[in-house]
């Protein structure tokens, strides 16, 4: 086995536009090639709708949905935001994009590898050929759930092998409008998958929409910090005047039912104009520490920084104690390196909770296992690496009443 670093995610502890690599995403989309400027299966790095136009991608019939997704993404993220794009044949399904071929690599990996690990989130835009037969099971096109399972597996394996964690945003493609039969995502175990229901196109409109406005959600996430909820009201409404659940305007649909089943969707707020996202759940139990995309993004960033800090110590030599354990001085050097980097890149940027009045509180705790025998195992073991997440005001309780009248007698 090659020397390497193993970082595992601990679970069960929570109980519940500045250019940044944190907002570098990748889009996998059904598409039609455009001459030599836009070739299917090839990764493209773009930063604006001008780049999109230079690829030859327009709002034509062939690539209408792809252009729509990109337009909505840059409408939220802003021009200049780095995005990695790859088009796939319209004869393929989303699940195919996450399925390894004869080479052992999935099409999605082509995009991930081209970006050299920079991609923090993948999102998909599905616009199949006319021959595609939509088969609805438990509320959505049955391929959505197959794609979700495969996307989770790919993300887990890619994180383990490449130290480049990411998660995937999928469309709730083909939602039939039946909130009762819709699958409950909180019963799944896919904490690297998110599903959005709701689109800026209605199902029977012209053009018609079977998918979801993933470009809006991805664009909003690309321009905010990792700890920020995309539904944060103070950040403002989305830039669209109408959003639909199938053929029904969002404000006329029971979006609470969708939210309770773990889907991201759209909502309105009394006294505010425009649409907002309901929340940021992933397709897993509410008890999962990574149930929310905010927690997923925070822990993934900490993972990347821990890897960066620890990499310099790989195959390093150090003086050990008589029993083969690591020396306290060397351990402290490593602990300070990890904590210092995470503090500088996260806590100092308000992405973690910490007490600014306590110089010892960095919002991160790194401790090496001083009892582990490094000499006999050739393994440096961390006893603890934890970051302190932010809290979120999902509910606000207000005991409103009159000021009591006091008697003058």
C-alpha positions as CSV (number, residue, x, y, z in Angstrom):
1,X,0.0,0.0,0.0
2,X,1.3,3.5,-0.9
3,X,1.9,5.9,1.9
4,X,-1.1,8.2,2.3
5,X,-3.4,10.0,4.5
6,X,-6.8,8.7,5.7
7,X,-9.4,11.2,6.9
8,X,-12.8,9.9,8.0
9,X,-15.9,12.0,8.6
10,X,-17.2,11.7,12.2
11,X,-21.0,11.8,12.5
12,X,-23.5,12.2,15.4
13,X,-21.9,15.2,17.1
14,X,-24.2,18.0,16.2
15,X,-27.6,16.6,17.3
16,X,-29.2,18.1,14.6
17,X,-18.9,37.5,-4.5
18,X,-15.4,37.2,-3.7
19,X,-13.8,34.7,-6.1
20,X,-13.3,31.5,-4.1
21,X,-12.7,27.9,-4.9
22,X,-15.6,27.2,-2.5
23,X,-17.9,28.3,-5.3
24,X,-16.4,26.3,-8.2
25,X,-19.1,24.0,-9.5
26,X,-19.5,21.6,-12.4
27,X,-22.5,21.2,-14.7
28,X,-23.3,18.0,-16.5
29,X,-26.0,18.5,-19.1
30,X,-27.9,16.9,-21.9
31,X,-26.7,18.7,-25.1
32,X,-26.2,18.7,-28.8
33,X,-22.6,19.3,-30.1
34,X,-21.9,22.6,-31.9
35,X,-19.3,22.0,-34.5
36,X,-15.8,22.0,-33.1
37,X,-16.6,24.7,-30.5
38,X,-18.7,22.5,-28.2
39,X,-17.9,18.8,-28.2
40,X,-19.8,16.3,-26.1
41,X,-17.9,14.5,-23.4
42,X,-15.3,17.3,-23.2
43,X,-14.8,19.5,-20.2
44,X,-15.0,23.3,-20.6
45,X,-14.0,26.0,-18.1
46,X,-16.3,29.1,-18.5
47,X,-16.8,32.3,-16.5
48,X,-19.6,34.2,-18.3
49,X,-22.5,34.0,-20.7
50,X,-20.0,35.5,-23.2
51,X,-18.0,32.3,-22.9
52,X,-21.2,30.3,-23.3
53,X,-21.9,32.2,-26.6
54,X,-18.4,31.6,-27.8
55,X,-19.0,27.8,-27.4
56,X,-22.0,28.2,-29.7
57,X,-24.5,27.4,-27.0
58,X,-27.7,29.4,-27.7
59,X,-31.3,29.3,-26.7
60,X,-32.1,27.2,-29.8
61,X,-34.3,24.1,-29.6
62,X,-31.3,21.7,-29.4
63,X,-29.7,23.3,-26.4
64,X,-32.5,25.4,-24.9
65,X,-32.5,23.8,-21.5
66,X,-28.7,24.0,-21.2
67,X,-28.7,27.6,-22.1
68,X,-31.5,28.3,-19.7
69,X,-29.6,26.6,-16.9
70,X,-26.4,28.5,-17.6
71,X,-28.3,31.8,-17.9
72,X,-30.0,31.3,-14.5
73,X,-26.7,30.3,-13.0
74,X,-24.9,33.4,-14.0
75,X,-27.9,35.5,-13.2
76,X,-27.4,34.5,-9.6
77,X,-23.7,33.8,-9.4
78,X,-22.6,36.8,-11.4
79,X,-20.4,37.1,-14.4
80,X,-16.8,36.0,-13.7
81,X,-17.8,32.9,-11.7
82,X,-15.8,29.9,-12.6
83,X,-17.9,27.0,-13.8
84,X,-16.9,23.6,-15.4
85,X,-19.2,22.3,-18.1
86,X,-19.6,19.1,-20.0
87,X,-22.3,18.1,-22.4
88,X,-23.6,14.6,-22.7
89,X,-25.6,13.0,-25.5
90,X,-29.4,13.4,-25.2
91,X,-29.7,9.6,-25.6
92,X,-28.1,9.1,-22.2
93,X,-29.8,9.3,-18.8
94,X,-28.5,11.1,-15.7
95,X,-27.7,7.8,-14.0
96,X,-25.5,7.0,-17.0
97,X,-23.4,10.0,-16.2
98,X,-22.5,8.5,-12.8
99,X,-22.0,5.0,-14.1
100,X,-18.4,3.7,-14.8
101,X,-17.8,2.6,-18.4
102,X,-15.5,-0.1,-19.6
103,X,-12.5,2.0,-18.5
104,X,-13.8,2.0,-14.9
105,X,-14.5,5.7,-14.9
106,X,-17.9,7.5,-15.0
107,X,-18.4,10.4,-17.4
108,X,-18.8,12.7,-14.4
109,X,-15.2,11.9,-13.4
110,X,-14.0,13.3,-16.7
111,X,-15.3,16.7,-15.6
112,X,-14.0,16.3,-12.0
113,X,-10.5,15.3,-13.2
114,X,-10.4,18.1,-15.7
115,X,-10.9,20.6,-12.9
116,X,-8.2,18.9,-10.9
117,X,-10.3,18.5,-7.8
118,X,-11.5,22.1,-7.7
119,X,-15.2,21.2,-8.1
120,X,-17.2,21.4,-4.8
121,X,-20.6,20.6,-6.2
122,X,-21.9,19.0,-9.4
123,X,-25.4,19.9,-10.8
124,X,-27.3,18.3,-13.6
125,X,-29.6,19.5,-16.4
126,X,-31.5,16.7,-18.1
127,X,-33.1,17.3,-21.5
128,X,-33.4,14.0,-23.3
129,X,-34.3,13.1,-26.9
130,X,-37.9,12.9,-28.0
131,X,-37.6,9.1,-27.8
132,X,-37.1,9.2,-24.0
133,X,-39.9,7.5,-22.1
134,X,-40.6,9.2,-18.8
135,X,-41.4,6.6,-16.1
136,X,-42.7,8.0,-12.8
137,X,-42.2,6.1,-9.6
138,X,-42.8,7.6,-6.2
139,X,-43.4,11.0,-7.7
140,X,-40.4,11.5,-9.9
141,X,-38.8,10.0,-13.0
142,X,-37.4,6.7,-11.6
143,X,-34.0,7.5,-13.0
144,X,-33.6,10.3,-10.5
145,X,-33.3,8.0,-7.6
146,X,-31.0,5.6,-9.5
147,X,-28.8,8.6,-10.3
148,X,-28.9,9.8,-6.7
149,X,-27.6,6.5,-5.5
150,X,-24.8,6.4,-8.1
151,X,-23.9,10.0,-7.4
152,X,-23.5,9.3,-3.7
153,X,-21.2,6.3,-4.5
154,X,-19.1,8.3,-6.9
155,X,-18.7,11.2,-4.4
156,X,-17.8,8.8,-1.6
157,X,-15.2,7.1,-3.7
158,X,-13.8,10.2,-5.2
159,X,-13.4,11.8,-1.8
160,X,-11.6,8.8,-0.5
161,X,-9.3,8.4,-3.5
162,X,-8.7,12.0,-4.6
163,X,-9.2,14.0,-1.3
164,X,-11.5,16.3,-3.3
165,X,-15.0,16.0,-1.7
166,X,-18.1,17.2,-3.5
167,X,-21.8,16.6,-3.6
168,X,-24.4,16.6,-6.3
169,X,-27.6,18.7,-7.0
170,X,-30.1,16.8,-9.0
171,X,-33.4,17.9,-10.6
172,X,-36.6,16.5,-9.3
173,X,-37.2,15.5,-13.0
174,X,-40.8,14.7,-14.0
175,X,-42.4,15.4,-10.7
176,X,-46.1,14.4,-11.1
177,X,-47.4,16.9,-8.5
178,X,-48.5,14.2,-6.1
179,X,-47.0,15.1,-2.7
180,X,-48.5,12.0,-1.0
181,X,-46.8,9.4,-3.1
182,X,-43.5,11.4,-3.4
183,X,-40.6,9.5,-2.0
184,X,-39.4,10.7,1.5
185,X,-35.8,11.7,1.1
186,X,-35.3,11.8,4.9
187,X,-35.5,8.0,4.9
188,X,-32.5,7.7,2.6
189,X,-28.8,7.8,3.4
190,X,-27.5,10.0,0.7
191,X,-25.7,12.9,2.4
192,X,-23.9,13.9,-0.8
193,X,-27.0,14.3,-2.9
194,X,-29.6,17.1,-3.0
195,X,-32.8,17.2,-5.1
196,X,-34.6,20.4,-6.2
197,X,-38.3,20.6,-7.2
198,X,-39.6,23.7,-8.9
199,X,-38.9,25.4,-12.2
200,X,-39.2,28.8,-13.9
201,X,-41.0,26.9,-16.7
202,X,-44.4,25.3,-16.3
203,X,-45.1,21.7,-17.4
204,X,-47.5,22.6,-20.1
205,X,-46.0,25.9,-21.1
206,X,-44.1,26.7,-24.2
207,X,-41.4,25.7,-23.9
208,X,-42.4,23.1,-21.3
209,X,-40.3,22.2,-18.3
210,X,-40.0,18.7,-16.8
211,X,-36.9,19.6,-14.7
212,X,-36.0,22.1,-12.1
213,X,-34.3,25.5,-11.9
214,X,-31.0,24.0,-10.7
215,X,-29.1,27.0,-12.2
216,X,-30.7,29.3,-9.7
217,X,-29.8,27.2,-6.7
218,X,-26.3,26.5,-7.9
219,X,-25.8,30.2,-8.8
220,X,-26.9,31.3,-5.4
221,X,-24.6,28.8,-3.7
222,X,-21.6,29.8,-5.9
223,X,-21.8,33.4,-4.7
224,X,-22.2,32.8,-0.9
225,X,-19.9,31.5,1.7
226,X,-20.0,27.8,2.6
227,X,-21.8,28.4,5.9
228,X,-24.6,30.5,4.4
229,X,-28.0,29.0,3.8
230,X,-29.2,29.7,0.2
231,X,-32.6,30.6,1.6
232,X,-31.2,33.3,3.9
233,X,-33.9,36.0,3.6
234,X,-31.6,39.0,4.1
235,X,-29.6,38.0,1.0
236,X,-32.6,38.9,-1.1
237,X,-35.1,37.2,-3.4
238,X,-34.3,35.3,-6.6
239,X,-34.4,37.1,-9.9
240,X,-37.5,35.5,-11.3
241,X,-41.1,36.7,-11.2
242,X,-42.7,33.2,-11.5
243,X,-41.7,29.8,-10.3
244,X,-43.9,26.7,-10.8
245,X,-44.4,23.3,-9.2
246,X,-45.4,21.4,-12.3
247,X,-48.2,23.8,-13.5
248,X,-49.0,25.4,-10.2
249,X,-47.4,28.7,-9.0
250,X,-45.2,28.0,-5.9
251,X,-47.4,30.2,-3.7
252,X,-50.4,28.1,-4.5
253,X,-48.8,24.7,-3.8
254,X,-48.3,22.9,-0.5
255,X,-44.5,23.5,-0.4
256,X,-44.4,22.4,3.3
257,X,-45.1,18.9,2.1
258,X,-42.1,18.9,-0.2
259,X,-39.9,20.5,2.5
260,X,-40.9,17.9,5.1
261,X,-39.9,15.1,2.7
262,X,-36.4,16.5,2.4
263,X,-36.6,18.4,-1.0
264,X,-35.3,21.8,-1.7
265,X,-38.0,24.0,-3.3
266,X,-39.2,27.6,-3.5
267,X,-41.3,29.7,-1.3
268,X,-42.6,33.2,-0.7
269,X,-42.5,35.3,2.5
270,X,-45.3,37.7,3.6
271,X,-44.1,41.2,3.2
272,X,-41.3,40.3,0.8
273,X,-41.5,40.3,-3.0
274,X,-40.1,37.5,-5.0
275,X,-39.1,33.8,-4.3
276,X,-36.7,32.3,-1.9
277,X,-35.4,28.8,-1.3
278,X,-37.1,26.9,1.5
279,X,-33.9,25.5,3.1
280,X,-30.9,23.4,2.2
281,X,-31.5,19.7,3.0
282,X,-29.7,16.7,1.6
283,X,-31.3,13.3,0.9
284,X,-30.7,11.8,4.4
285,X,-32.1,11.7,7.9
286,X,-32.4,14.9,9.9
287,X,-30.2,13.3,12.5
288,X,-27.3,13.1,10.1
289,X,-24.7,15.8,10.9
290,X,-24.5,16.5,7.2
291,X,-28.3,16.7,6.5
292,X,-27.9,20.3,5.4
293,X,-25.9,21.5,2.5
294,X,-24.4,24.2,4.7
295,X,-22.9,21.6,7.0
296,X,-21.8,19.5,4.0
297,X,-19.9,22.5,2.5
298,X,-18.4,23.5,5.8
299,X,-17.1,20.0,6.7
300,X,-15.9,19.4,3.1
301,X,-13.9,22.7,3.2
302,X,-12.4,21.6,6.6
303,X,-11.5,18.3,5.0
304,X,-9.6,19.9,2.2
305,X,-7.8,22.2,4.5
306,X,-6.8,19.4,6.8
307,X,-5.5,17.4,3.9
308,X,-3.5,20.4,2.7
309,X,-2.0,21.0,6.2
310,X,-1.1,17.3,6.8
311,X,0.3,16.6,3.4
312,X,3.6,18.2,4.2
313,X,4.1,15.7,7.0
314,X,3.6,12.7,4.8
315,X,6.8,10.5,4.9
316,X,8.3,13.0,7.3
317,X,10.6,11.6,10.0
318,X,10.4,12.6,13.6
319,X,12.0,11.8,17.0
320,X,9.8,9.4,18.9
321,X,9.6,8.4,22.6
322,X,11.1,5.2,23.9
323,X,7.7,3.4,23.4
324,X,7.4,4.5,19.8
325,X,4.9,7.2,20.4
326,X,5.1,10.7,18.9
327,X,6.8,13.4,20.8
328,X,4.7,16.2,22.4
329,X,6.6,18.9,20.6
330,X,6.2,17.3,17.1
331,X,2.5,16.7,17.8
332,X,2.0,20.3,18.8
333,X,3.7,21.4,15.6
334,X,1.2,19.4,13.5
335,X,-1.8,20.4,15.6
336,X,-0.9,24.1,15.2
337,X,-0.5,23.7,11.5
338,X,-3.9,22.2,11.0
339,X,-5.7,24.5,13.4
340,X,-3.9,27.5,12.0
341,X,-4.9,26.9,8.5
342,X,-8.5,26.1,9.2
343,X,-8.7,29.2,11.5
344,X,-7.2,31.5,8.9
345,X,-9.4,30.1,6.0
346,X,-12.6,29.5,7.9
347,X,-13.0,30.9,11.4
348,X,-11.4,34.3,10.5
349,X,-13.9,34.5,7.6
350,X,-16.9,33.9,9.8
351,X,-17.5,30.4,8.5
352,X,-17.1,28.7,11.9
353,X,-18.3,29.6,15.4
354,X,-15.6,30.7,17.9
355,X,-15.1,33.1,20.8
356,X,-13.3,36.1,19.4
357,X,-12.5,37.2,23.0
358,X,-10.7,33.9,23.8
359,X,-7.3,33.7,22.0
360,X,-7.3,29.9,22.6
361,X,-10.6,29.4,20.8
362,X,-10.1,29.0,17.1
363,X,-13.3,27.2,16.2
364,X,-11.3,24.1,15.5
365,X,-9.7,21.4,17.7
366,X,-6.9,19.2,16.5
367,X,-5.4,16.6,18.8
368,X,-2.9,13.9,17.9
369,X,-3.1,10.5,19.7
370,X,0.0,10.6,21.9
371,X,-0.5,6.9,22.9
372,X,-0.3,5.5,19.3
373,X,2.9,3.7,18.4
374,X,4.2,5.4,15.3
375,X,7.4,3.3,15.0
376,X,5.6,-0.1,14.8
377,X,2.6,1.1,12.7
378,X,4.2,3.8,10.5
379,X,1.0,5.7,11.2
380,X,0.5,9.1,12.7
381,X,-3.0,9.0,14.2
382,X,-5.2,12.0,15.1
383,X,-7.3,11.5,18.2
384,X,-9.6,14.4,17.3
385,X,-10.3,16.9,14.5
386,X,-13.5,18.9,15.0
387,X,-14.8,22.2,13.8
388,X,-17.6,24.2,15.4
389,X,-20.6,24.8,13.1
390,X,-22.8,27.9,13.0
391,X,-26.3,27.9,14.4
392,X,-29.3,28.7,12.1
393,X,-32.6,30.5,12.9
394,X,-34.9,28.0,11.3
395,X,-37.7,29.0,13.8
396,X,-38.3,32.2,15.7
397,X,-40.6,32.1,18.7
398,X,-42.2,35.4,19.7
399,X,-44.3,35.8,22.9
400,X,-46.3,38.9,21.8
401,X,-48.7,40.5,24.1
402,X,-49.6,43.8,25.8
403,X,-47.5,45.5,28.5
404,X,-49.3,44.9,31.8
405,X,-51.3,47.8,33.3
406,X,-50.2,48.6,36.8
407,X,-52.7,49.9,39.4
408,X,-52.2,53.3,40.9
409,X,-54.3,52.4,44.0
